[in-house]
Amino acid sequence: MTEASQQVQMTESAANRIQELIVSEGASNTMLRLQVSGGGCSGFQYEFSLDADTTDEDCVFENHGAKMVIDEVSLDLLGGAEIDYVRELVGSAFRVNNPNATSSCGCGSSFSI
């Protein structure tokens, strides 16, 4: 079981978008995978993908009927975060509200701690 401080939540909007993607993929066991990797303009960057597989190093979170998988290394940088899906005039995207980030780039896809 993951400690409460390491929990990652998702908004209803994010869960709805994940479910839409799963339906379009036609694979009911698919989850949203969120990873953090080195790079981007601020030092770390978020990477989103669809994945049906998990490893022993993954944690699975479920909110509003949708599942998200995060590896333990990424979870150390994401603990307490909230994943949202926003629709704006300039486009639509998943957005990470990460309390561990001390700064982020203008596009919101990279951060530093």
C-alpha positions as CSV (number, residue, x, y, z in Angstrom):
1,M,0.0,0.0,0.0
2,T,1.3,3.4,-0.9
3,E,1.6,6.0,1.9
4,A,-0.9,8.9,1.8
5,S,1.9,11.4,1.0
6,Q,2.8,9.4,-2.0
7,Q,-0.7,9.2,-3.4
8,V,-1.4,10.7,-6.8
9,Q,-4.9,11.8,-7.5
10,M,-6.7,12.6,-10.8
11,T,-9.6,14.9,-11.5
12,E,-12.8,13.7,-13.0
13,S,-11.8,15.4,-16.2
14,A,-8.6,13.4,-16.4
15,A,-10.4,10.2,-15.6
16,N,-13.0,10.9,-18.3
17,R,-10.2,11.6,-20.9
18,I,-8.4,8.4,-19.9
19,Q,-11.6,6.4,-20.4
20,E,-12.1,8.0,-23.8
21,L,-8.6,7.0,-24.8
22,I,-9.1,3.4,-23.6
23,V,-12.4,3.2,-25.7
24,S,-10.6,4.5,-28.8
25,E,-7.8,1.9,-28.2
26,G,-10.3,-0.9,-27.8
27,A,-8.4,-2.4,-24.8
28,S,-10.2,-2.4,-21.6
29,N,-7.2,-3.2,-19.5
30,T,-5.2,-0.1,-20.6
31,M,-4.1,2.4,-18.1
32,L,-2.5,5.9,-18.3
33,R,1.2,5.6,-17.5
34,L,2.9,8.7,-16.1
35,Q,6.7,8.8,-15.9
36,V,9.2,11.4,-15.0
37,S,12.5,11.5,-17.0
38,G,15.5,13.7,-17.0
39,G,15.3,16.4,-19.7
40,G,13.0,19.2,-20.8
41,C,13.8,22.9,-20.2
42,S,13.5,22.7,-16.4
43,G,15.4,19.4,-15.6
44,F,12.7,16.8,-15.5
45,Q,9.8,16.2,-17.9
46,Y,6.5,14.4,-17.6
47,E,5.8,11.6,-20.1
48,F,2.3,10.2,-20.7
49,S,1.5,6.9,-22.5
50,L,-1.1,4.2,-22.5
51,D,0.0,0.9,-21.1
52,A,-1.6,-2.5,-20.3
53,D,1.3,-3.9,-18.4
54,T,2.7,-3.3,-15.0
55,T,5.9,-4.3,-13.2
56,D,6.8,-5.0,-9.6
57,E,8.1,-1.4,-9.4
58,D,4.8,0.2,-10.4
59,C,2.0,1.6,-8.3
60,V,-1.5,1.7,-9.7
61,F,-3.9,4.5,-8.7
62,E,-7.6,4.5,-9.5
63,N,-9.9,7.6,-9.3
64,H,-13.3,8.1,-10.9
65,G,-13.2,4.7,-12.5
66,A,-9.9,5.2,-14.4
67,K,-6.5,3.7,-13.7
68,M,-3.1,5.4,-13.8
69,V,0.3,3.6,-13.3
70,I,3.5,5.3,-12.0
71,D,6.8,3.6,-11.4
72,E,8.4,4.0,-7.9
73,V,11.2,6.3,-9.1
74,S,8.8,8.7,-10.7
75,L,6.4,8.5,-7.7
76,D,9.2,9.9,-5.5
77,L,9.0,13.1,-7.6
78,L,5.2,13.0,-8.0
79,G,3.9,12.2,-4.5
80,G,0.9,14.3,-3.6
81,A,0.4,15.5,-7.2
82,E,-3.0,15.8,-9.0
83,I,-3.4,15.0,-12.6
84,D,-5.9,17.1,-14.5
85,Y,-7.1,17.2,-18.1
86,V,-7.6,20.8,-19.4
87,R,-9.3,22.0,-22.5
88,E,-8.3,25.5,-23.6
89,L,-8.4,27.5,-26.7
90,V,-4.7,26.7,-27.4
91,G,-5.3,23.0,-27.0
92,S,-6.1,20.2,-24.7
93,A,-3.6,18.3,-22.5
94,F,-3.0,16.4,-19.3
95,R,-1.6,18.8,-16.6
96,V,0.3,17.8,-13.5
97,N,-0.2,19.9,-10.4
98,N,2.9,18.8,-8.6
99,P,3.5,20.2,-5.1
100,N,7.2,18.9,-5.2
101,A,8.1,21.2,-8.2
102,T,9.8,24.4,-7.3
103,S,9.5,25.7,-10.8
104,S,8.2,24.7,-14.2
105,C,8.4,25.7,-17.8
106,G,5.8,27.8,-19.5
107,C,4.3,24.8,-21.4
108,G,3.9,22.8,-18.1
109,S,5.6,19.7,-19.4
110,S,8.8,20.0,-17.4
111,F,9.8,21.0,-13.9
112,S,12.6,21.3,-11.4
113,I,12.8,20.4,-7.7
